[in-house]
Amino acid sequence: MTVPGSLQEDRQPGPATSAAHGIGGGAAIVDLHHLGSPTIIGVGVLELPEGGIALVDPGPEARLHALRDGLAGRGHTLDDVRAILLTHIHLDHATAAGAIVREAPGAIVHVHAVGAPHMADPSRLLASAGRIYGDAMATLWGEFLPVPRESLHVIDEGDAVAPGGRRFEVAYVPGHAKHHVAYYEAATGTAWVGDVGGIRIRGGPAIPVTPPPDIDVELWRVSMDRVMAWDPERIVATHFGPYGDIDAHFAELGGELEAWAGWVRESLDSGAFATDRERARAFSDWVAGRVGERVPPAHTRLYGTASGFLDSWWGLARYWRKR
C-alpha cells in the first residue's frame, strides 16, 4: 500500500463511501474507497448457507464505517459475521479483524501460523509499521485491536475450513509475505488470492506488490503455480476483484515480477544513483511509466495508490541484499 513519499502521498481519505458488488456464487466485494479512491481495497463477503456471512480480508479499521455501509446495502451488519478468512496480516488486509470480533464475538479468524501471534498481540507489528508510516498510521489504517486467542484458528498448507457450510481449501503461498495463504472453494471454482495474485485494477495489467520485509521471488513463482494447480475458474484479488483469464493473468504477473526484480538488482550496482532514495524514486517513476503505457493517467494513479511503487523498490532491494 501507499506510504508517505509515494505517488499518492498528498491524498486524504474521502467521505464514507462504499459499494457492494455481487460477483456470483453467493459472494460479493465491498469496495472500501480507501483514501477516497474506488477499486483499491475490496473485502470479500460470503453468504453462508447456515446463516450469517464470512469476510475475506476485512481491510483497515480506518474504513470500517465503509464496510458497515457496504454490508448494509446487502442486508447485513457486523453482527452477522461468523468467520474472517485472512490471506495475510498486512495492515491493508487485516487491521479491522479485532474490531469486528469485538462486535461479533463468536466470529472465528482463520490465519496462518506465522501471522496468528501478531493478531493476538499486534504491538511488534505496529511498532515496525509506525517507523514507516509515522503520523499517518491512524489515518491510513485505524486502530489495530488484538483478536482474542480463542477466536483465532491457525491454518496452513493442506488444511480446509468450512464456515457456515461453505468449504475452502487452504494453500500456503509465500513470496509476498511469510504468513500468506490462499483459499479455494471448489463448489464455485473461486480462489481468493490476496496479494499472491498481485494487483490488477479494472482490467489493467497484473503487477506485483513487493514491500519489505518478506519478498522472495522464487517462493512467489512457486506460490503462483500452487494457485494455478487448483485450476480455478476465477481468482479474486484484494486489489481488485475477480478475473477469469487465469493463465494470462499469472503469465503477465510473473513477467512483471521478473522485470521489477531485474531493475532493482541492476540499480543496486549502478553508479547512476548516489542513494537508495534516488534508486527508489527512479524505480517508482519507471513502474508508473510502465503501467502508464497500458492505461490512462487516472488509472495509473489508482495503481500507485494500491501498490506504493516506492515501497516495492525497498522490498526487492532487501531481497537481493539478503542473497
Secondary structure, DSSP 8 states (H G I E B T S, - for coil): ---TTSTTTT-----S--EEEEEETTEEEEE--GGG-SSS-EEEEEE-TTSSEEEE----GGGHHHHHHHHHTTT--GGGEEEEE-S---HHHHTTHHHHHHHSTT-EEEEETTTHHHHH-THHHHHHHHHHHGGGHHHHH-------GGGEEEE-TT-EE-GGG--EEEEE--SS-TT-EEEEETTTTEEEEETTT-B--TT---B----SS---HHHHHHHHHHHHHT--SEEEETTTEEE--HHHHHHHHHHHHHHHHHHHHHHHH-TT-SSHHHHHHHHHHHHHHHHHTTS-HHHHHHHHHHH-HHHHHHHHHHHHHH-
